[in-house]
Amino acid sequence: TKVSGHAYALPLAAEWDYAALGIGAPGVQAASLPAQSPCEAANFAEGSGDPACADGFPTTAPVASLRPNGLGLHDMRGNVWEWLDDCWTPGFTYKAKPSESDCRRRLLRGGSWSSRAASLSDQLNGWELAAKTKNAIGFRLLRKLP
């Protein structure tokens, strides 16, 4: 922000979920992952049993190595779990009561290179201690518009 003059932030869960679906822009109708093989657009564990998961990337893949979703966004699932700006709450809801939030734990979305494609659901959700570092956790920043 200091260098560019633009404001950036981690996405909220609702923003990340919208982006991961890959729909909403004019002419976009398909979700980001094809029903036949989630590994065509996501870097999941090589041993997932799906031949498309044998993509040659045993850990993280270089950005944009696989197909983008309908909004043109790459790597929304797989590769690395992504930190969200939301605090963890039991049975997460988008509008948690402040008294239920535990901001020592933050939400994660998307799964990683070590996640099994067979465990794929509409959303791969998780949480971790905010101070945790791991080679399967990363982040995506949103540029805030004026």
N, C-alpha and C positions, 0 to 999 in steps of 0.2 A: 504494500500500500504506500509506504514512504517513497519507494522508487518510482512507481507508476502513477501515483496520484489517484488510483482507482481503489474502491473498497472491495475486499474479498472476505469470504466466510466459508466455514464448513456448511454443507447442506443440512437442512432439517430433514427428518425422516420423510415427511410428506413430499418435499422437493425431490429427494433421492428416489423415492418410489415412483413418482411421476416420470422422472427422467429414465429410470430403468425399464419402464413399460415400453418406451420407444414409440408412443402414440400421442396424438394430440395436435401435431402440426398438420397443415393442409395436405391432403393426399396420403397421409400416413395411416395405414390400417392394421399392419401386422405388429405383433409383439416382438420383442428383441430376440427371442430364442425360438428357433424353429422346433416344431414338435418332434421331428424325427431325430434330431441330434443337438442337445444343448452345447456340445463341445465345438460346434462350428462357429459360435460367436463368443465362447467363453473358455478360458484356460483353467480347466479342472484337472484333478489328479489323473496322471497317465494310466493308472491301473483301474480306471472306472468301468472297464468292460466294454466301452464304446470305442470302436476303431478311430473315430474322429478325435478322441481324447489323446491319441498318440500324436501330438502335434510337434514333438521335438523340443518342447520346453518343459524340462523336469521341475523347474520352479517357476519364477515369474517370466512372462513373455514380454518382449519389447512392446511399448505402447503402440496400439493400432495394428498389431500383427494379425488379428482376427477380424471377422466381419463386424461392421458397426450396426447399431440398432436402427430403427426407423427414424430416429431423430438425428442420426449421424454420430451418435456417441459411442465410443469404443470402451471395451473393458468394464462394462457396468456389472457384469457377473464374472466370478472367477478372478484369477490373477492375484489380487490382494483384497482382504476385507477392507472396507472403507469406513473411517471414523465419521460419525454424524455429530451434529451440534446438540442433539437431544440427550438428556440425562436418562439413565436407565430407571424404569419403574416396573414393579411386579405387574405382569400381564399388560405390557406396554399399550397405551392408547395415545393418540396424537395430542390429546388435551389432558394431561395428567395434572393432578393437584400438586402444587408445590410441596406440600407436606409428604407426598409419596415419592418424590424424586430423590435419587441418590446420584449426585453429580460426581462422586468419586468413580462411578461406573458410567461409561458412555456407550451408546448404541453403535453397532457395526452393521453393515449391510453388504451383500453381494457374494459372500464366499471367497475362497482363495484357490490358489494352485494346488493346495493340499486337500481341498474339499472334493468329495466324491460326487460325480454328476448324477448318480442315482438318487442322491438326497435332494436334488433340485426340486424346489417348489416355486410358486410365484415369487416369493421373497425368501432369500436366505438371510435370516436375522440372527444377530448375536449381540454380545456385550463384552466389555473387558474393562479392567481398571484403567482409568485415564492415564496413569503413569506408565502403563505397560508398553514395552517395545517388543517387536517380533517381526521376523522377515515375511510374515503373511498378513501384515496389517499396514495399510497406507492411507492416503487421503486424496480427496478431490476437492478443489476449491471452486466456489461459485463467485463470479464477478457480479457485484451488486450494481444494478442500473440506477442512474440518478432519478 
